[in-house]
Amino acid sequence: MHATEFVARYIEAWNRQDSQAIANHLSESGTYLDVPIHQQLSREQLIKHLDEQFRREDYSYELSGEVCSGENTISFQYIAIPRSSSKQTAQNDAWFGAEFITLQAGSALEIADYYEQRGTAMPESPIADAAGSHRVKRYAKSGLSASQMNGVKQQLEALMQADKIYLQPDLTLPELAEKMNCSINHLSQVINAGFGVSFFDYLNKYRIREAMHLLDPQDPRQPTVLSVALQVGFNSTSTFYVAFKKVTGKTPAQYRRQLSR
């Protein structure tokens, strides 16, 4: 399915408040990452989460800017506008977000949602409570030239290797963009189109490399798998195991045993 068609159907499902249709965009083992509140949801959990959200909120979602896509990735920006407010109030209470999608066989293996709200937060909304009353910086809509993309790629790689910023467990794309003095949209374009991966896969590549050194069986300290996971920026062993096997084809324990032999 073409990226623009995928996004159009996805946004249409949000506007119908159809929790099942939204979740159906995920693969069987896909996950939805609600980044501001640090929540990772399966398909079934996402349906329950959205059912509750739609009972409390009524927003119209619109695409903002162009859909960016790589070989197996999609990113886009959106604006959420309250349906029940006057035109002036709706503009004040509208909030912006960006989603980054990793595809596998036409379905989303991972959907990462970033958002910030403008205006006053709705007290009964878990998303509004998390977003607060921050003023969002409008994302740049213009694309990068090949030379500009290479420049941002080099800057990003240098930051990763010199500062090891990937070790921060709660690092988000907006925070990384701010550190690089780069727009979120441009950084998303570099990671998705320039490296061909999602933001989380990009971070995890560095985290797993770090973990592979820490799992060395000749290290006299012999740190536990959980200790290694926390040291390299993961919040749990389950996410660490999934990411480690995705990169190496082995679990951390299998990798350590292989090195021992």
PyMOL commands that set and color helices and strands:
alter all, ss='L'
color gray80, all
select helices_A, chain A and resi 3-15+19-23+35-37+43-56+87-93+126-131+146-163+165-167+173-179+184-194+199-214+225-231+237-248+252-260
alter helices_A, ss='H'
color red, helices_A
select strands_A, chain A and resi 26-34+39-41+59-69+73-82+95-104+107-117
alter strands_A, ss='S'
color yellow, strands_A
deselect
rebuild
show_as cartoon
